[in-house]
Amino acid sequence: MSQNEEELLFDSLRLELRRGSLILAVLASLRREQYGYSLRVALGEAGVEMEESTLYPLLRRLEGQGLLDSEWREEDRRKKRFYRLSAKGEAMLTRLAAEWRGLSRSLETML
């Protein structure tokens, strides 16, 4: 396997590894209401970088699944869509966080 092929494989596997983590990070961050850009900044500050092309479709999907509520409001003379966890989202976050912690403990012993 060439160096280039190895890098492509690593990038692909890294993306798969991050995908589920991003959902958990977004849900955890939306315990406090935020609009898209402020959420992206908060995630970045926490070390979870996410492109807009990933974040906004994810927000729409989570809202469609009933895990988020949103509303349009005007702030600083601009309309912004604010997101927050729904009651269903709170319950799902609790369950997913417990699953994550258990899996993380198991992986730590293996690594």
Backbone as a ProteinNet text record, in pm:
[ID]
protein_1_A
[PRIMARY]
MSQNEEELLFDSLRLELRRGSLILAVLASLRREQYGYSLRVALGEAGVEMEESTLYPLLRRLEGQGLLDSEWREEDRRKKRFYRLSAKGEAMLTRLAAEWRGLSRSLETML
[TERTIARY]
85.6	0	89.7	63	143.7	109.1	196.7	174.2	43.7	17.9	-103.8	-228.7	-224	-338	-361.5	-253.9	-265.2	-329.6	-291.6	-349.9	-498.7	-533.6	-675.1	-755.2	-700.4	-767.9	-783.9	-676.6	-684.2	-793.1	-796.5	-896	-1037.9	-1059	-1190.6	-1231.7	-1140.5	-1170.4	-1189	-1109.2	-1123.2	-1260.4	-1306.1	-1437.8	-1547.7	-1537.4	-1635.6	-1634.4	-1516.6	-1502.5	-1565.9	-1547.5	-1599.8	-1750.7	-1808.4	-1948.9	-2043	-2034.8	-2120.8	-2089.1	-1961.1	-1920.5	-1979.1	-1992.1	-2046	-2191.1	-2268.3	-2408.3	-2414.3	-2333.8	-2332.3	-2288.1	-2187.5	-2138.7	-2245.2	-2318.7	-2424.1	-2536.5	-2580.2	-2687.5	-2644.6	-2524.1	-2476.1	-2466.8	-2423.1	-2409.5	-2543.9	-2647.3	-2778.5	-2864.4	-2802.1	-2873.9	-2901.7	-2817.4	-2836.2	-2869.3	-2974.4	-3020	-2910.2	-2897.2	-2798.9	-2848.9	-2794.6	-2822.3	-2702.7	-2717.4	-2619.1	-2475.8	-2451.9	-2314.4	-2256.6	-2334.5	-2282.9	-2254.9	-2334.5	-2311.6	-2180.6	-2158.7	-2035.7	-1912.9	-1921.7	-1810.7	-1787.5	-1895	-1882.8	-1821.3	-1863.5	-1806.1	-1657.4	-1621.5	-1481.4	-1397.3	-1450.1	-1377.6	-1356.9	-1448.2	-1435.9	-1347.7	-1297.3	-1210.2	-1280.9	-1408.1	-1487.2	-1517	-1426.2	-1443.3	-1548.6	-1634.6	-1739	-1767.7	-1768.5	-1799.8	-1949.2	-1985.3	-2126.7	-2202.2	-2135.6	-2200.3	-2231	-2172.1	-2202.3	-2302.8	-2283.3	-2364.9	-2511.3	-2538.7	-2678.7	-2764.7	-2715.3	-2796	-2817.4	-2715.8	-2729.9	-2837.4	-2838.6	-2940.8	-3080.6	-3096.6	-3227.4	-3270.5	-3173.7	-3205.9	-3246.7	-3171.5	-3204.6	-3339.1	-3369.6	-3500.5	-3610.2	-3587.6	-3684.8	-3709.9	-3609.5	-3623.2	-3688.1	-3720.9	-3786.7	-3692.4	-3562.1	-3464.9	-3433.6	-3465.8	-3443.6	-3571.1	-3584.6	-3687.3	-3613.7	-3679.9	-3616.3	-3720.8	-3674.3	-3761.7	-3677.8	-3740.3	-3677	-3701.4	-3595.4	-3606.4	-3513	-3545.7	-3459	-3363.4	-3235.4	-3132.5	-3030.1	-2992.9	-2899.5	-2949.9	-3078.1	-3144.4	-3131.2	-3108.6	-3102	-3187.3	-3251.9	-3328.3	-3232.3	-3245.5	-3161	-3249.5	-3210.9	-3284.9	-3214.8	-3286.7	-3233.3	-3277	-3182.3	-3206.8	-3187.4	-3261.8	-3244.6	-3294	-3248.6	-3294.6	-3443.3	-3514.8	-3653.4	-3650.5	-3763.8	-3770	-3720.6	-3760.6	-3714.5	-3562.7	-3510.2	-3366.3	-3290	-3345.1	-3282.9	-3272.1	-3381	-3382.1	-3283.2	-3277.9	-3187	-3041.8	-3014.3	-2879	-2834.4	-2920.5	-2887.7	-2851.4	-2931.5	-2906.6	-2777.9	-2759.7	-2640.2	-2512.5	-2520.8	-2403.6	-2363.7	-2461.6	-2431.6	-2366.4	-2419.1	-2361.5	-2218.4	-2197.5	-2064.4	-1964.8	-2006	-1915.8	-1876.2	-1973.8	-1944	-1850.2	-1877	-1791.6	-1651.8	-1645.9	-1517	-1433.6	-1496.9	-1424.1	-1370.2	-1452.8	-1411.1	-1294	-1304.5	-1197.7	-1068.6	-1078.9	-958.5	-884.1	-955.9	-886.1	-820.9	-878.7	-823.6	-704.6	-709.4	-603.2	-482.8
-117.8	0	123.4	212.8	334.8	430.3	525.1	627.4	701.4	735.7	807.9	723.1	595.8	505.8	489.8	481.6	469	593.6	710.1	835.3	843.8	802	801.4	706.6	590.1	493.6	550.9	610	670.9	777.5	865.1	971.9	914.6	810.4	747.1	685.3	613.7	551	655.2	760.7	869.1	934.4	953.9	1012.9	924.3	794.3	701.4	708.1	711.9	718.1	844.9	956.5	1085.9	1099	1032.9	1055.3	1040.3	930.2	910.4	1006.6	1041	1133.6	1272.3	1311.9	1444.4	1456.4	1350.3	1351.8	1375.2	1302.4	1316.9	1457.8	1511	1645.9	1751.3	1738.5	1835	1826.9	1706.5	1692.6	1751	1720	1770.7	1923.7	1979.9	2125.7	2196.9	2126.4	2191.4	2174	2137.9	2146.1	2292.8	2378	2523.5	2570	2647.6	2695.1	2771.8	2742.2	2811.1	2816	2908	2907.2	2841.5	2809.7	2729.1	2776.5	2903.5	2954.2	2949	2989.6	2987.3	2844.1	2750	2608.9	2562.6	2598.9	2560.1	2617.1	2742	2804	2731.9	2704.3	2636	2497.4	2426.1	2293.9	2306.2	2404.3	2426	2458.4	2542	2578.4	2456.8	2359.7	2237.2	2133.3	2168.7	2078	1987	2015.8	1935.5	2022.1	2017.7	2096.6	2031.8	2115.2	2063.4	2164.4	2118.2	2204.6	2235.2	2350.8	2387	2283.5	2229.1	2130.8	2000.3	1981.3	1866.1	1905.3	2022.1	2063.8	2085.2	2164.6	2201.2	2082.3	1992.6	1873.1	1786.6	1780.7	1704.6	1766.1	1897.9	1965.1	1936.5	1942.8	1914.9	1770	1678.7	1537.4	1512.5	1568.1	1550.1	1612.6	1725.4	1787.5	1699.4	1645.6	1555.9	1429.9	1387.6	1270.7	1305.7	1433.7	1476.5	1501.8	1505.4	1523.7	1669.8	1756.7	1900.6	1976.2	2090	2188.3	2310.2	2384.8	2506.4	2613	2735.5	2847.5	2958.3	3031.2	3146.7	3267.5	3344.2	3469	3570.9	3697	3803	3840.9	3847.4	3890.4	3970.4	4085.5	4173.9	4204.3	4228	4262.1	4152.8	4030.6	3916.8	3803.4	3732.3	3615.6	3498.9	3432.3	3317.9	3204.8	3084	2967.6	2914.4	2915.9	2870.3	2726.3	2644.7	2502.6	2473.6	2374.9	2326	2182.1	2109.1	1971.8	1969.2	1878.2	1853.8	1759.2	1731.8	1635.8	1498.9	1461.8	1335.6	1339	1454.4	1470.4	1458	1514.2	1503.1	1357.3	1283.3	1142	1063.1	1094.2	1023.4	1056.1	1181.6	1220.6	1142.4	1128.4	1052.6	909.1	847.1	708	695.4	784.1	778.2	806.4	899.6	931.9	811	740.1	619.3	513.2	498.4	403.5	443.2	571	622.6	596	624.7	606.3	458.9	369.4	226.6	181.2	223.9	187.7	247.2	370.2	436.8	362.5	321.7	244.8	114.6	46	-81.1	-60.1	41.1	67.9	108.4	186.4	227.3	106.6	6	-113.2	-190.1	-185	-256.1	-181.7	-50.5	28.6	41.1
0	0	0	-91.9	-101	13.1	34.5	138.2	112.8	-13.4	-49.8	-22	-56.7	-31.4	117.9	192.7	337.9	399	350.6	399.5	364.8	245.3	205	292.4	320.5	407.2	547.5	601.4	733.8	738.6	639.6	635.7	633.2	557.2	547.7	682.3	746.2	875.2	984.7	980.2	1078.1	1066.8	944.5	921.3	979.3	958.6	1016.1	1167.9	1224.9	1370.5	1427	1357.7	1404.1	1389.1	1290.2	1254.9	1375.1	1445.5	1562	1675.3	1688.2	1793.7	1770.8	1644.7	1612.9	1658.2	1641.6	1685.5	1835.7	1909.3	2054.4	2094.6	2026.6	2057.7	2031.5	1921.2	1888.5	1991.6	2023.5	2122.7	2257.4	2300.6	2429.9	2428.4	2316.7	2306.8	2304.8	2261	2249.7	2374.6	2485.3	2613.1	2641.4	2582.2	2588.7	2447.1	2433.7	2302.7	2229.5	2100.1	2016.6	1873	1797	1653	1584.7	1457.7	1387.3	1399.5	1371.1	1374.4	1515.6	1616.1	1753.6	1797.8	1750.8	1781.4	1718.2	1594.6	1523.9	1594.8	1639.3	1712.6	1845.3	1919.2	2048.7	2031.5	1929.5	1902.9	1871.6	1787.9	1753.7	1875.5	1963.9	2086	2176	2166.8	2245.8	2175.6	2057	1984.8	1885.9	1860.7	1766.9	1644.9	1549.1	1426.7	1338.3	1279.3	1192	1082.7	960.9	847.4	846.5	792.6	780.1	697.8	595.9	508.9	582	697.7	783	890.5	950.8	1064.9	1028.7	926.6	899.6	856.4	771.8	742.6	867.4	954.6	1078.4	1167.5	1179.5	1259.8	1205	1073.3	1012.9	1037.1	1027.1	1048.6	1193.5	1288.3	1429.9	1463.8	1402.1	1424	1365.5	1247.9	1185.3	1267.4	1343.1	1429.7	1563.3	1581.5	1704.3	1820.4	1794.7	1902.2	1930.5	1835	1850.8	1821.2	1886.3	1852.8	1798.4	1711.1	1660.2	1637.2	1631.9	1598.3	1537.6	1445.7	1383	1471.2	1494.9	1570.3	1508.2	1531.8	1483.6	1595.3	1560.3	1654.5	1575.4	1628.7	1557.6	1416.6	1403.5	1276.9	1170.6	1215.4	1122.5	1176.8	1087.2	1130.1	1149.1	1263.1	1295.1	1345.7	1312.4	1358.8	1483.5	1594.2	1721.4	1745.8	1791.4	1817.8	1965.4	2014.3	2150.8	2155.1	2254.4	2269.9	2302.7	2244.6	2283.5	2403.7	2462.3	2573.6	2525.9	2405.7	2347.3	2326.9	2287.6	2268.7	2399.3	2506.7	2639.6	2680.3	2662.7	2699.2	2613.2	2484.6	2395	2428.4	2461.3	2499	2622.3	2720.6	2841.8	2806.9	2721.9	2682.6	2600.3	2503.9	2419.3	2498.9	2593	2676	2760.8	2815.1	2893.3	2803.7	2683.7	2587.9	2553.4	2526.7	2492.6	2605.5	2728.8	2842.8	2858	2842	2852.4	2741.9	2619.8	2507.3	2523.1	2569.2	2589.3	2693.7	2803.5	2906.8	2848.5	2772	2712.2	2616	2532.2	2435.3	2505	2610.9	2685.1	2738.8	2786.9	2838.6	2725.1	2606.4	2491.6	2429.9	2431.8	2369.6	2460.7
[MASK]
+++++++++++++++++++++++++++++++++++++++++++++++++++++++++++++++++++++++++++++++++++++++++++++++++++++++++++++++

